[in-house]
């Protein structure tokens, strides 16, 4: 990283998101087990890119439809919307994204470095004028990738708070409906808006701490937990939701946060 300012050191990664899933195992899609490579119909892939000081790029969100029925168009969204049959990142989509990112840096006359994992959708033979690609060593991303050190989890925690608030309010307004049926009213547009809002709520200190955990030293600030996104509110929301949902086995907050941690994204 020698020669690069903290604002010019970026990390990019994809994560899968079950955008309708509530804190109850019975509300998962029946017969659609994700481990082993199978997919959920109610999922999107979110690609995030952030630098060491906490500046996020516009996220790339990948779904299954060119223009979902809940949207009039996809040109005025707070995210870049793309689609394919599996809602996964592909080499073609990555090349399109990195080309646009390179153009933005060239226009700003910036030379930046981008940290990436070795996903099959991340080709290494790209010739970019203003972006230097640095690939993390194999089998180290869980320790060396800043987005995996708490940034993605913070965004998902905020997202699931917004999801639970929405479903609980709908249950209160319409007590005749089940939580399962109300969760199905959450659409892709809701998910996009909540992802964008959650990303904007993550503090720069949280991002800096996650880079620091991976060995990227920025400004020498003392690490504290004051800026961590509290999980207490999520626990409270889950308890309220589970009072209103007929369950056979309750999820812990940790299980709820990690429910889509291992789904394939490329």
Secondary structure, 3 states (H helix, E strand, C coil): CCCCCHHHEEEEEEEEEECCCCCEHHHCCCCCCCCCCCCCCCEEEEEEEEECCCCECCCEEEECCCCCCCCCCCCCCCCEEEECCCCCCCHHHHHHHHHHHHHHHHHCCCCEEEEECCCCCCCCCCCCCCEEEEECCCCCHHHHCHHHHCHHHHHHHHHHHHHHHHHHHHHHHCCCCCHHHHHCCCCHHHHHHHHHHHHHHCCHHHHHHHHHHCCCCCCCCCCCCCCCCCCHHHHHHHHHHHHHCCCCCECCHHHHHCCCCCCCCC
